[in-house]
Amino acid sequence: MLRVVIAVALLAFTVFCIVDAIQTEEGQVRGLPKPLWVIVCLIFPVAGGLAWLIAGRPRSLLDIIFGNRGGRSGPPRGPLGPDDDPDFLRDL
């Protein structure tokens, strides 16, 4: 039974990585060209999938877990508190 669960989880992970690689826009893929990422995910299901999630996606799992350290800026952030908001300070 455990073997079946592991096999299904491996298949689901591989399918997820392949579909994610296919649906990602060409200009956002990092590291390798998009078709090569799909081939790597097919040939090496676990290692290729992990490599895609860490090094190929537009926003890698490392960025999500540890924060954005790659110098890419995310969406602009507004003021964090009232004392940082110029509109609020102007009204005082």
MONORVEN-V985468 format. One record per residue. N is the residue number from 1. RES is the residue in three letters. BURIAL is 1 if it has 9 or more other C-alpha atoms within 8 Angstrom, else 0. D_CENTER is the distance of its C-alpha to the mean C-alpha in Angstrom with 2 decimals. Layout:
N;RES;BURIAL;D_CENTER, N;RES;BURIAL;D_CENTER
This chain:
1;MET;0;31.68, 2;LEU;0;29.06, 3;ARG;0;28.60, 4;VAL;0;27.94, 5;VAL;0;25.28, 6;ILE;0;23.53, 7;ALA;0;23.91, 8;VAL;0;22.55, 9;ALA;0;19.49, 10;LEU;1;18.91, 11;LEU;0;19.51, 12;ALA;0;17.20, 13;PHE;1;14.28, 14;THR;1;15.25, 15;VAL;0;15.69, 16;PHE;0;12.34, 17;CYS;1;10.61, 18;ILE;1;13.31, 19;VAL;0;13.19, 20;ASP;0;9.49, 21;ALA;1;10.36, 22;ILE;1;13.56, 23;GLN;0;12.51, 24;THR;1;10.14, 25;GLU;0;12.67, 26;GLU;0;14.33, 27;GLY;0;14.26, 28;GLN;0;10.54, 29;VAL;1;9.99, 30;ARG;1;10.34, 31;GLY;0;12.90, 32;LEU;0;14.73, 33;PRO;1;15.94, 34;LYS;1;14.35, 35;PRO;0;17.37, 36;LEU;0;17.29, 37;TRP;1;13.78, 38;VAL;1;15.30, 39;ILE;0;18.38, 40;VAL;1;16.80, 41;CYS;1;15.07, 42;LEU;1;18.54, 43;ILE;0;20.64, 44;PHE;1;18.83, 45;PRO;1;17.27, 46;VAL;1;16.17, 47;ALA;0;15.72, 48;GLY;1;14.18, 49;GLY;1;11.65, 50;LEU;0;10.77, 51;ALA;1;10.85, 52;TRP;1;8.49, 53;LEU;1;5.80, 54;ILE;1;7.01, 55;ALA;1;8.44, 56;GLY;1;7.79, 57;ARG;1;4.62, 58;PRO;0;5.56, 59;ARG;0;3.52, 60;SER;1;3.39, 61;LEU;0;5.09, 62;LEU;0;8.00, 63;ASP;1;7.45, 64;ILE;1;7.22, 65;ILE;0;10.12, 66;PHE;0;12.21, 67;GLY;0;11.72, 68;ASN;1;11.19, 69;ARG;0;13.57, 70;GLY;0;12.87, 71;GLY;0;15.30, 72;ARG;0;13.22, 73;SER;0;14.63, 74;GLY;0;13.23, 75;PRO;0;15.69, 76;PRO;0;19.19, 77;ARG;0;20.39, 78;GLY;0;23.91, 79;PRO;0;26.51, 80;LEU;0;25.96, 81;GLY;0;29.62, 82;PRO;0;32.84, 83;ASP;0;34.06, 84;ASP;0;31.09, 85;ASP;1;31.68, 86;PRO;0;34.13, 87;ASP;0;35.34, 88;PHE;1;36.28, 89;LEU;1;38.06, 90;ARG;0;39.90, 91;ASP;0;41.34, 92;LEU;0;42.84
